[in-house]
């Protein structure tokens, strides 16, 4: 049986000639991401911005999440999260911070009571204040920083330092553009978004290690070729695997985005963007860095130890 191939074998695409385009493009996108993050900011969800959480129990014994979301969104309270907890009859509604302080929050709860009190019991109403939200922001940022430091430490010991620098730049490039994606699209940034960023870092690391491993292998084998030729040969060798991996992950995430519901929509949207950026950076950002750093085949040759001098006869 003939196997499915998404990319032809033995391609000879000159990827490195595009480095004079990819680097300026990535520089512009990175600067734009920083400007958007500082100027526009992130659309923080209830987990980070604060709000009100209401726990409901359906009289009928089973809560209809789709109907709850549709009706809650029509109340003019902004994005409302609906999530089932425990039994089929129990759900929580989360409403973002309303203008007007405590009075605005009270009016929001009153609207919810008018809309749902007929079919649901209001078991609890809980406010998430700025203090709790600030702790969540700090914990989330700390988790991302620690994970990135661990990844960078692994890269430093896994490869020669020139390879590690390229991998670090590629990983930071993916992280920065993902933050810019959230700021540009204003997709809600919540705790699942932090999970998406950490997953993107891991996916980017995987793609980078595959490409760099092949470059190092080819560089040791073909010592007379130039560095751009070695990188092009290596990228073409792993291209079918890269396309197959990215395509299968993309299709799975596409299904999650359209069918997974609002709870994981921000996660799946960020991941779709992330796999595209990670695949791009492993080829057009990380790999060309070896050229600019002057890496050659003899860089990997370790000098042999000189033989110990023979002892003079007594």
ZABANU-328173 format. One record per residue (C-alpha): x, y, z; residue in three letters. Coordinates in steps of 0.25 Angstrom, whole numbers, plus 5000, padded with zeros to 4 digits. Example, Ala and Ser with C-alpha at 12.3 -4.5 7.8 and 13.67 -1.06 7.14 Angstrom:
504949825031ALA
505549965029SER
This chain:
500050005000UNK
500550144996UNK
500850235008UNK
500250375009UNK
501250485007UNK
500950625009UNK
502350675003UNK
503150604992UNK
504450544996UNK
505850584992UNK
505450734991UNK
506550834988UNK
505950964993UNK
506951074996UNK
506351125009UNK
507551205013UNK
507451305002UNK
506151355009UNK
506851395021UNK
507051535016UNK
505551545016UNK
505151455029UNK
506051535038UNK
505551675035UNK
504051625035UNK
504251555048UNK
504851685054UNK
503651765049UNK
502651665055UNK
503451655068UNK
503451815070UNK
502051815066UNK
501751705077UNK
502451795087UNK
501651915083UNK
500351845084UNK
500651785097UNK
501051915103UNK
500052005096UNK
498751925094UNK
499051815105UNK
498451675107UNK
496951645108UNK
497051585122UNK
496051485126UNK
495251475139UNK
496451395145UNK
497351515144UNK
496451635143UNK
495451595154UNK
493951585153UNK
492751505159UNK
492551355159UNK
491151295161UNK
490951155164UNK
489551095159UNK
488750965160UNK
487750935149UNK
486350895154UNK
486150795143UNK
487450715147UNK
488250755135UNK
488850885131UNK
488850925117UNK
490250995115UNK
489951045101UNK
488651115105UNK
489251175117UNK
490351235109UNK
489451285098UNK
488551355108UNK
489651405117UNK
490351465105UNK
489051545101UNK
489051615115UNK
490051715111UNK
491051675122UNK
492251645113UNK
492851505111UNK
492151405121UNK
492851275124UNK
491951155126UNK
492551025131UNK
491950895137UNK
492450855151UNK
492250715157UNK
490850675154UNK
490150695141UNK
489150795148UNK
490250885154UNK
490950995146UNK
491751125149UNK
491551255141UNK
492751355142UNK
492451505138UNK
493551605136UNK
493751725144UNK
492651825141UNK
492751975141UNK
492252055153UNK
493051975164UNK
492151895174UNK
490851955169UNK
491251905154UNK
491451765160UNK
490151765167UNK
489451805155UNK
490051695147UNK
489651585158UNK
488251645158UNK
488151625142UNK
488651485144UNK
487551455155UNK
486551515146UNK
486951425134UNK
487251295141UNK
486451295154UNK
485251225148UNK
486051095144UNK
487251105153UNK
487551115168UNK
488651215172UNK
489551135181UNK
490651245183UNK
491151375178UNK
492651405179UNK
493451525175UNK
494851505170UNK
495551635175UNK
496851705169UNK
497651645180UNK
497351505176UNK
497551535161UNK
498851605164UNK
499351475170UNK
498951395158UNK
499651485149UNK
500951475157UNK
500851325158UNK
500551315143UNK
501751395139UNK
502651325149UNK
502251195143UNK
502551235129UNK
503851295133UNK
504351165141UNK
503851075129UNK
504651165119UNK
505951165128UNK
505851015129UNK
505751005114UNK
506851095111UNK
507751025121UNK
507450895114UNK
507750955100UNK
509151005106UNK
509550865110UNK
508950795098UNK
509650865087UNK
510950945085UNK
510851085090UNK
510651135075UNK
509451045073UNK
508851075087UNK
508851225084UNK
508151205071UNK
507151115078UNK
506951215089UNK
506651325079UNK
505651245072UNK
504951205085UNK
504851345089UNK
504451395076UNK
503251295076UNK
502851345090UNK
502851485087UNK
502051465074UNK
501051385082UNK
500851505092UNK
500651595080UNK
499651505075UNK
498851515088UNK
498951665088UNK
498551685073UNK
497351585073UNK
496951625087UNK
496551475090UNK
496351455104UNK
497651425112UNK
497351335123UNK
497951215130UNK
497851125118UNK
498551225110UNK
499751215119UNK
499651065117UNK
499651095102UNK
500951175103UNK
501651065110UNK
501250965100UNK
501651055089UNK
503051065096UNK
503150915096UNK
502650895082UNK
503651005077UNK
504750935085UNK
504450795078UNK
504450855064UNK
505750925067UNK
506450805073UNK
506050725061UNK
506650825051UNK
507850855059UNK
508150705061UNK
508150685046UNK
508950805043UNK
510050755053UNK
509950615047UNK
510150665032UNK
511250765036UNK
512050655042UNK
511850565029UNK
512050675018UNK
513250755023UNK
513550815010UNK
512150885008UNK
511851025012UNK
510951055024UNK
509751105015UNK
509850975007UNK
509850885019UNK
508650955025UNK
507850945013UNK
508150795011UNK
507750775026UNK
506450855025UNK
506050785012UNK
506350645019UNK
505450675031UNK
504350755022UNK
503450635020UNK
503450605035UNK
503250745039UNK
502050765029UNK
501450635034UNK
501550675049UNK
501050815047UNK
499850775038UNK
499350665048UNK
499450755060UNK
498750875052UNK
497650785048UNK
497450735062UNK
497450885067UNK
496550925057UNK
495450825062UNK
495650875076UNK
495551015072UNK
494150995065UNK
493650885073UNK
494250895087UNK
493451005092UNK
493751145098UNK
494551085109UNK
495751045101UNK
495651135089UNK
496751225093UNK
497651105096UNK
497351045082UNK
497451185075UNK
498851215081UNK
499351075078UNK
498951085063UNK
499751215062UNK
500851155071UNK
501151035062UNK
501151125050UNK
502151215056UNK
503051105062UNK
503151035049UNK
503551165042UNK
504551205053UNK
505251065053UNK
505551085038UNK
505651235036UNK
506151285049UNK
506951185057UNK
507651115045UNK
508151245038UNK
508751285052UNK
509851185050UNK
510251255037UNK
510351385044UNK
511151325056UNK
512151275046UNK
511951125049UNK
512651025040UNK
512950885039UNK
514250895047UNK
513450965058UNK
513050825063UNK
514350765062UNK
514950745076UNK
516450755077UNK
517150625080UNK
517950615093UNK
519450625090UNK
520150495094UNK
520850495107UNK
522350505106UNK
523150375107UNK
523950365120UNK
525450375119UNK
526250245122UNK
526850245135UNK
